[in-house]
Amino acid sequence: QLEMRSALVNAGYRVSSFHHDPDAVKTDAPNSVLWDVMRAYCQKNPPKGSCKKRDSKVAAAILARPCSTVVDFSVPAILQGPKKKVLRFPPNPEANWGPKRRAGRLQEVDAAQEGGDLQQPVSRKQRRRAAKELAVKNS
């Protein structure tokens, strides 16, 4: 993981981690550079696996191609620094922040109607609720 990031940073490309999988790498390096880094890593640390995987013609063909990129696995200063401390649950940005009521349409009516209320509910459920409240007030 660190060697892969180091090689990409030393080659002059940007590297960051993926929020869901910490082992995943996001980079702006082209595929040819990624393959060269993988080939250099496999030359440094030969892959282990079953006999079929070690004797695979496809793997041999991929690893036999020459590297066109100079790969340097030394860890740069950017990756050696202390990690940023990030809160797992950051505080709310403002008071009463969070889920609000569901979006719905409101229709403007005269201020004289509904006791000075400027907005009247439009949805069927809101109209029923308003009618019940009006019936309770009148009785």
Sequence and secondary structure as in RCSB ss.txt:
>XXXX:A:sequence
QLEMRSALVNAGYRVSSFHHDPDAVKTDAPNSVLWDVMRAYCQKNPPKGSCKKRDSKVAAAILARPCSTVVDFSV
PAILQGPKKKVLRFPPNPEANWGPKRRAGRLQEVDAAQEGGDLQQPVSRKQRRRAAKELAVKNS
>XXXX:A:secstr
 HHHHHHHHHTT  EEE SS TT EEE   HHHHHHHHHHHHHHS     HHHHT HHHHHHHHS   S      
 HHHHS      SS   SSTT S       EEE  TTGGGG SEEE SHHHHHHHHHHHHHHH 
